[in-house]
Amino acid sequence: MKLFLKIFTIAIFSTISSIFIYDNYFVKSKIELNNQKNYSLIPANYKINTSTIPAESTDFTVAASKTINAVVHVKNTSSSSSSLPSFYKYFYDEEELPERIGTGSGVIVSPDGYIITNNHVIENSNEIEITTNDNRSFKATIIGTDPDTDIAVLKIDTDKKLPYVFFGNSDATRIGEWVLAVGNPFNLNSTVTAGIISAKSRDLNKRDGVNESYIQTDAAVNRGNSGGALVNTQGELIGINTAITSVSGGFVGYSFAVPSNVARKVFEDLIEYGDVQKGLLGVVGQALDAQSAALFKVDETEGFYITDLEKGLGADLAGLKSGDIIKSVDGITINKFADLSGYLASKRPGEKVIVLYKRDGKEKKVNVRLEKINRAIFFYMEVRELNSEQRRKFNTDYGLYISNMNNRRLYQNGIDSGYVILEVNGQKVNVLSDVKGYKVSDLESILFLNPNGEKEKIILQF
């Protein structure tokens, strides 16, 4: 019995000693070692995100809810011969012409019923009907149009305040930014599609003489979307959907919108002045690329190369010269002509812009005052408003002076630069807007005044 107690006592003592030694030496040593190495568990597929910029939200519900009730359906009813092939007038009396209906979209931009749409949506209209998202219908009045930017302004009358979209700053948009296109494609009212801005300052045809500067997106746009809204994720209007490039006539991946800064400026001008007030920098030249850089013997391949200046206008008075390269205007980088023309389209005569240009390898800045555009292209003729000296010379208080003749047909009939256009289709002309928007097929007659004071009338047949 004594032997058993002796063995049991030794066993208990050995166990307690082992536990004490393990806790105080082995476990504490491990903890100290781990603390020194500062171990942490990291999953094998974990990647540390060092970006301080949060990802842009892809939830478009807020933007859609702010926009969808402010985008309307536009129906254009027309029976005018000007909207039909010319041979139709030989088969119908004016009152018997077949009815033509076109549809598109529009954006309410004020609670009292002003609407922006495309000019081509309401062109040649006899009657325009607006249908809102809550199925109310209104007759619309045309306030003004600008064929150059393809923008038109309509007005509907209602006693109830209408939902409208706020203008955003299209100059602040970025390539890769999420956008929504809202409109009525194929008469499918209140359709919303999403995409990104895939390019800016896009000119679809560099040879058509029209200064285009579109926002390009991959949001799906089809027939009927014209005149609808392009908005950012905050629901701000950044463009008016206008065109697509397509062989089939349907959407194939790209759509184009007039920037909101241009649309807003045209909208305000048409309401305030009845015409678009365009600011002229007063430079002549072309955008640089590798080919033109070699031609002009310069190292720059981006920017606008000045070949000539219009005397007495802003650029000339500010000291710019032939051979200067415009690199930016008000901080907007000028890489191509559409960058320059697009930005200036949002400015008015009398405003000043800061031009950064390069001369002899050195960059300089200068303030340039924009002047009113004093010329227009009409029927392949460059025309200008008469100045006081020309009015005295020709003894007329109205008319437009032909400063450059590029119409071969008129030239062969003896009409040349230095003549004055007095009337078009029997209507007196006096300002540039009087000849804006005419199609060749619309022209019936033009009354000219030659330098000898004699009137000559040309009857046009097409």
C-alpha positions in Angstrom: 0.0 0.0 0.0 2.8 2.4 0.9 4.5 1.6 -2.4 1.3 2.4 -4.3 0.9 5.8 -2.6 4.6 6.5 -3.3 4.2 5.8 -7.1 0.9 7.8 -7.3 2.5 10.8 -5.6 5.4 10.7 -8.0 3.0 10.5 -11.0 0.9 13.5 -9.8 4.1 15.6 -9.2 5.4 14.7 -12.7 2.2 15.7 -14.4 2.0 19.0 -12.6 5.6 19.7 -13.4 5.1 18.9 -17.1 2.1 21.2 -17.4 4.0 24.0 -15.7 7.0 23.7 -17.9 4.9 23.5 -21.1 2.8 26.6 -20.2 5.7 28.7 -19.1 8.3 27.8 -21.7 6.8 26.3 -24.9 3.5 28.2 -25.2 4.9 31.6 -24.1 7.8 31.2 -26.5 5.4 30.6 -29.4 3.3 33.6 -28.6 6.3 35.8 -28.4 7.6 34.5 -31.7 4.3 35.1 -33.4 4.1 38.6 -32.0 7.6 39.4 -33.3 6.7 38.2 -36.8 3.2 39.9 -36.8 1.6 37.0 -38.7 -1.9 37.6 -40.3 -4.1 35.3 -42.3 -4.7 36.3 -45.9 -6.9 34.3 -48.3 -5.0 33.1 -51.4 -7.3 35.0 -53.8 -7.3 38.3 -51.9 -6.0 41.5 -53.6 -5.3 44.7 -51.8 -7.2 47.7 -53.5 -5.0 50.7 -53.2 -7.3 53.0 -55.3 -8.8 55.9 -53.4 -11.5 56.5 -56.0 -14.7 54.6 -55.4 -16.2 52.7 -58.3 -19.0 54.6 -60.1 -22.4 53.3 -59.3 -24.1 51.2 -62.0 -27.6 51.6 -60.4 -29.4 53.8 -63.0 -32.8 53.8 -61.2 -32.4 57.3 -59.8 -31.2 58.8 -63.1 -34.1 57.1 -65.0 -36.7 58.3 -62.5 -35.5 61.9 -62.8 -35.6 61.7 -66.6 -38.3 59.4 -67.9 -41.3 61.7 -67.1 -39.6 64.7 -68.8 -39.0 63.0 -72.1 -41.9 63.2 -74.5 -43.2 61.7 -77.7 -43.2 64.0 -80.7 -45.5 63.4 -83.7 -44.9 65.5 -86.8 -47.8 65.6 -89.3 -47.0 67.1 -92.7 -48.6 67.3 -96.1 -46.3 70.0 -97.5 -44.8 69.5 -100.9 -41.4 70.4 -99.5 -41.4 67.2 -97.5 -42.1 65.0 -100.6 -40.2 64.2 -103.8 -40.6 67.1 -106.3 -42.5 65.0 -108.9 -45.5 64.7 -106.5 -46.7 68.2 -107.2 -47.5 67.3 -110.7 -50.0 64.7 -109.5 -51.6 66.4 -106.6 -53.1 69.8 -105.8 -51.7 71.3 -102.6 -54.7 70.4 -100.5 -54.7 66.8 -101.9 -51.1 66.0 -101.0 -50.8 62.7 -99.1 -50.3 63.1 -95.3 -46.9 62.2 -93.9 -46.3 61.4 -90.3 -42.9 61.3 -88.5 -42.2 60.6 -84.9 -39.4 61.3 -82.5 -38.6 62.4 -79.0 -38.2 65.7 -77.1 -36.9 66.8 -73.7 -38.9 69.2 -71.4 -36.3 71.6 -70.0 -38.5 74.0 -68.1 -41.7 73.6 -65.9 -43.7 76.0 -68.2 -43.4 73.7 -71.2 -40.3 74.5 -73.3 -39.0 71.4 -75.1 -35.8 70.7 -77.0 -35.8 68.3 -79.9 -34.0 67.8 -83.2 -34.7 70.0 -86.1 -35.1 67.0 -88.4 -37.9 65.6 -86.2 -40.2 68.6 -86.7 -38.9 69.7 -90.2 -41.7 70.7 -92.7 -44.4 70.1 -90.1 -48.0 71.3 -90.4 -48.9 70.1 -87.0 -46.9 68.9 -84.0 -48.4 66.8 -81.2 -46.6 66.2 -77.9 -47.5 63.2 -75.7 -46.2 63.1 -72.2 -45.3 60.0 -70.2 -48.6 60.2 -68.4 -50.4 60.1 -71.8 -51.5 63.7 -71.9 -51.5 65.3 -75.4 -50.7 68.9 -76.4 -50.4 70.9 -79.6 -46.9 72.4 -79.8 -45.7 75.7 -81.3 -42.2 76.0 -82.9 -40.2 78.7 -81.1 -37.2 78.4 -83.4 -34.9 76.0 -85.2 -31.2 75.8 -86.0 -30.4 73.4 -88.8 -26.7 73.7 -88.3 -26.8 72.0 -84.9 -30.0 70.2 -85.7 -31.7 71.7 -82.6 -35.3 72.9 -82.4 -37.3 74.5 -79.5 -41.0 73.8 -79.0 -43.5 75.2 -76.5 -46.6 73.6 -75.1 -49.2 75.4 -72.9 -50.4 73.9 -69.6 -51.7 75.2 -66.3 -49.8 72.4 -64.5 -46.1 72.5 -63.9 -44.3 69.9 -65.9 -41.4 67.6 -64.9 -38.2 68.7 -66.5 -34.5 67.8 -66.8 -31.7 70.0 -65.5 -28.8 70.8 -67.8 -25.5 69.3 -67.0 -22.0 70.4 -68.2 -21.1 68.4 -71.3 -17.6 69.8 -71.2 -17.0 68.0 -67.9 -18.0 64.6 -69.2 -15.3 61.9 -69.5 -14.7 59.1 -71.9 -15.8 55.8 -70.2 -18.5 57.6 -68.1 -21.9 55.8 -67.8 -24.8 57.4 -69.6 -28.5 56.7 -70.2 -30.4 57.3 -73.5 -34.1 58.0 -72.9 -36.6 58.2 -75.8 -39.3 56.6 -77.9 -37.7 54.2 -80.4 -40.2 52.6 -82.8 -43.0 54.3 -80.8 -42.0 52.3 -77.7 -42.6 55.1 -75.2 -40.3 55.8 -72.3 -37.5 53.5 -73.3 -34.2 53.7 -71.3 -30.9 52.2 -72.5 -27.5 52.4 -70.9 -23.9 52.7 -72.2 -20.7 54.7 -71.9 -19.3 57.7 -73.6 -17.0 56.2 -76.2 -15.7 59.4 -77.8 -16.1 63.2 -77.7 -16.0 65.9 -80.4 -16.9 63.4 -83.1 -17.4 64.8 -86.6 -19.3 62.3 -88.8 -18.5 64.0 -92.1 -15.5 66.3 -92.3 -16.3 67.3 -95.9 -20.0 68.4 -95.5 -19.1 71.9 -94.3 -21.1 71.5 -91.0 -19.2 72.0 -87.8 -20.2 68.8 -85.9 -18.9 68.0 -82.5 -21.0 65.0 -81.2 -20.7 63.0 -78.0 -20.4 59.4 -79.1 -21.9 56.6 -76.9 -22.7 52.9 -77.2 -26.1 53.3 -75.6 -28.7 51.7 -78.0 -30.4 54.4 -80.1 -32.8 53.7 -82.9 -35.4 55.6 -85.1 -37.6 57.5 -82.8 -34.9 58.3 -80.3 -34.0 61.5 -82.1 -34.5 64.5 -79.9 -34.4 62.4 -76.7 -32.2 62.8 -73.7 -28.7 61.6 -73.0 -28.2 61.9 -69.2 -25.4 61.1 -66.7 -25.9 58.9 -63.6 -27.1 62.0 -61.7 -29.9 62.5 -64.2 -28.4 65.7 -65.7 -28.9 66.4 -69.4 -25.6 66.1 -71.1 -26.8 65.6 -74.7 -29.6 65.4 -77.2 -29.6 62.1 -79.1 -29.4 62.9 -82.8 -27.8 60.3 -85.1 -26.5 56.8 -85.6 -24.2 55.3 -88.1 -25.7 52.3 -89.7 -25.9 50.4 -93.0 -29.2 48.8 -92.1 -30.9 51.8 -90.6 -30.9 50.3 -87.1 -28.5 50.5 -84.1 -25.2 48.8 -84.7 -23.2 49.9 -81.7 -22.7 53.7 -81.8 -25.0 56.7 -81.4 -24.3 60.4 -81.4 -25.7 63.3 -79.3 -25.4 67.1 -79.5 -23.6 68.2 -76.4 -25.8 69.9 -73.8 -23.7 73.0 -73.6 -24.3 73.6 -77.3 -28.0 72.6 -77.1 -28.5 74.9 -74.1 -26.9 77.9 -75.8 -29.0 77.4 -79.0 -32.1 77.0 -76.8 -31.4 80.3 -75.0 -30.5 82.2 -78.2 -33.7 81.1 -80.0 -35.8 82.2 -77.1 -34.0 85.5 -76.5 -33.0 86.5 -80.0 -35.0 84.3 -82.4 -31.7 83.2 -84.0 -28.4 81.6 -82.9 -25.7 84.0 -82.0 -22.4 82.5 -83.0 -19.0 83.7 -81.8 -16.2 83.9 -84.4 -12.5 83.5 -83.4 -11.4 84.8 -86.8 -8.8 82.1 -87.7 -8.4 80.0 -90.9 -6.5 76.8 -90.9 -6.7 73.1 -90.2 -6.1 70.5 -87.5 -2.7 68.9 -87.3 -1.8 65.3 -87.9 1.3 63.5 -89.2 0.6 64.4 -92.8 -0.2 68.1 -92.2 2.6 68.5 -89.8 5.0 67.4 -92.5 3.4 69.8 -95.0 3.7 72.8 -92.6 7.1 71.6 -91.4 6.2 71.6 -87.7 6.9 69.0 -85.0 3.4 69.1 -83.5 0.9 66.5 -84.6 -2.0 67.9 -82.4 -3.6 71.3 -82.3 -5.0 73.8 -84.8 -2.5 75.3 -87.3 -3.4 78.9 -88.3 -2.8 79.6 -92.0 -4.6 82.9 -92.1 -6.6 85.4 -90.0 -9.6 87.5 -90.8 -8.5 91.1 -90.4 -10.1 93.2 -87.7 -11.5 90.2 -85.8 -10.6 88.9 -82.3 -7.6 86.6 -83.1 -6.0 89.3 -85.4 -6.5 92.0 -82.8 -5.1 89.8 -80.0 -1.8 89.3 -81.9 -2.2 85.8 -83.2 -0.3 85.1 -86.5 -0.2 82.7 -89.4 1.9 79.7 -88.3 0.7 79.8 -84.7 -0.7 76.5 -83.3 -3.7 76.7 -81.0 -3.3 74.1 -78.3 -6.2 74.8 -76.0 -9.1 77.2 -75.5 -10.2 77.9 -71.9 -8.4 74.8 -70.9 -10.1 72.6 -73.5 -7.4 70.7 -75.3 -7.6 71.2 -79.1 -6.6 68.0 -80.9 -8.9 68.3 -83.9 -11.1 70.8 -85.5 -14.2 69.5 -83.9 -12.7 70.3 -80.5 -12.4 73.9 -81.5 -15.6 74.3 -83.3 -17.6 72.4 -80.7 -16.4 74.5 -77.8 -16.9 77.8 -79.7 -20.4 76.7 -80.6 -21.3 77.1 -76.9 -20.1 80.7 -76.8 -21.6 84.0 -77.9 -20.3 87.1 -79.6 -18.6 89.5 -77.1 -17.4 86.7 -74.8 -13.7 86.3 -74.2 -11.7 83.1 -74.3 -8.2 82.2 -73.2 -6.2 80.8 -76.1 -3.1 78.8 -75.4 -0.9 78.7 -78.6 2.5 77.7 -79.6 4.9 79.9 -81.6 8.5 79.1 -82.3 8.4 76.2 -79.8 7.2 78.4 -76.9 3.7 78.4 -75.4 1.9 81.7 -74.8 -1.6 82.7 -73.6 -3.8 85.5 -74.9 -7.4 86.7 -74.3 -9.5 86.8 -77.5 -12.8 88.4 -77.9 -15.3 86.5 -80.0 -17.1 88.4 -82.8 -20.4 87.8 -84.4 -20.2 85.4 -87.4 -20.5 87.7 -90.4 -20.9 85.2 -93.2 -23.0 82.2 -94.3 -23.0 79.6 -97.1 -26.2 79.8 -99.2 -26.6 77.8 -102.4 -22.8 77.4 -102.7 -22.3 81.2 -102.3 -20.6 82.9 -99.4 -22.8 85.8 -98.4 -22.4 88.6 -95.8 -24.6 91.3 -94.4 -24.2 94.7 -96.0 -22.2 97.3 -94.2 -23.1 101.0 -94.3 -20.6 101.7 -97.2 -22.1 98.9 -99.3 -25.7 100.1 -98.7 -24.7 103.6 -100.0 -22.8 102.1 -102.9 -25.8 99.9 -104.1 -28.4 102.4 -102.9 -30.4 99.8 -101.0 -31.4 99.3 -97.4 -31.6 95.5 -97.6 -29.8 92.6 -99.2 -26.9 90.2 -98.7 -23.5 90.8 -100.3 -21.9 87.8 -102.2 -18.3 87.7 -101.1 -17.4 84.4 -102.8 -19.1 82.6 -105.7 -18.8 78.8 -105.9 -22.0 78.1 -107.7 -21.1 77.1 -111.3 -24.7 77.4 -112.6 -25.1 80.9 -111.4 -21.6 81.9 -112.5 -22.4 80.7 -116.0 -25.5 83.0 -115.9 -23.2 86.0 -115.2 -23.7 86.1 -111.4 -20.4 86.6 -109.6 -18.8 87.9 -106.4 -19.7 91.5 -105.8 -23.4 91.1 -106.5 -26.1 91.5 -103.9 -29.0 89.1 -103.3 -32.2 91.1 -102.8 -34.9 88.4 -102.7 -35.2 84.7 -102.4 -38.5 83.2 -103.6 -40.0 86.7 -103.7 -39.0 87.4 -100.0 -36.6 90.2 -99.1 -33.4 89.1 -97.4 -31.4 91.3 -95.1 -29.7 89.2 -92.4 -28.0 85.9 -92.6 -30.8 84.1 -90.9 -33.1 85.0 -93.8 -31.3 82.4 -96.0 -30.7 79.8 -93.4 -32.4 76.4 -93.8 -33.1 76.6 -97.5 -32.8 73.3 -99.4 -31.9 73.4 -103.0 -35.2 71.9 -103.9 -37.0 74.8 -102.0 -35.5 77.5 -104.3 -37.7 78.9 -107.0 -36.1 82.3 -107.8 -33.4 84.7 -106.7 -33.3 88.4 -107.4 -29.8 89.9 -107.7 -28.5 93.4 -107.8 -25.3 93.8 -109.9 -22.5 96.4 -109.3 -24.0 98.6 -111.9 -27.3 98.9 -110.0 -29.3 96.7 -112.3 -31.6 93.9 -111.1 -31.3 90.4 -112.5 -33.8 87.6 -111.6 -32.8 84.0 -112.0 -35.6 81.4 -112.2 -34.5 78.1 -110.8 -35.9 74.7 -111.9 -34.9 71.4 -110.5 
